[in-house]
Amino acid sequence: QLQLQESGPGLVKPSETLSLTCTVSAGSFRSSTYYWGWIRQPPGKGLEWIGNIHYTGSTHYNPSLKSRVTISVDTSQNQFSLRLTSVTAADTAAYYCARLSSYGRQYYFDFWGQGTLVTVSS
Amino acid sequence: EIVMTQSPATLSVSPGESATLSCRASQSVSSNLAWYQQKPGQAPRLLLYGASSRATGIPARFSGSGSGTEFTLTISSLQSEDFAVYYCQQYNDWPPITFGQGTRLEIK
């Protein structure tokens, strides 16, 4: 069974950079069928897609966050990472990593990590 | 950006009854729509994709319909574990991938 696990600091100061890593178990990381994505959820609110990366390094970002987001991949470690710069309190959220299936041109998130809460506060 | 609007915000239904949740897209998304279930403190779980195809392991009491701009998630014979928040997500025209704001299904 595929597993994804987020890791990184749970507290980030305003104006600093949020950095998270997702480690993927099992063997689908280098499959052309899948992308690897980040989604966030502010406390008590809905889901917001941040962006995706393919194991080849191809990325897609949410235009609303694009100027502050970088997603990178390390295929040797089966990991992908999120960097979000110049954070404010509005970036406080649970951050999820997930697998985006592109099988048959259907793009849905079929496996999710448990999520990690990141609080932006001084 | 395609805006997804879900209704109602909260739905109160008794166990054993059926629930119908709606999702509307601001422009046509064809059948490129997924539904997710989220319970408190947990990650979302994929229920349906392609508007009506159940994901692996999803019970048959979950069904989806619709295309274009109007979609429905129906849950028949509600069980206690079905009370949760449900989100729709479009992937017809992205980036960005967009989600609805969610419908909370609560016990009546």
Interface residues (C-beta under 8 A of the other chain):
Chain A: G46 L47 E48 W49 G51 H60 Y61 N62 P63 S64 Y96 A98 Q106 Y107 Y108 F109 D110 W112 G113 Q114 G115
Chain B: E1 N32 A34 Y36 Q42 A43 P44 R45 L46 Y49 G50 A55 Y87 Q89 Y91 W94 P95 P96 I97 T98 F99 G100 Q101 G102
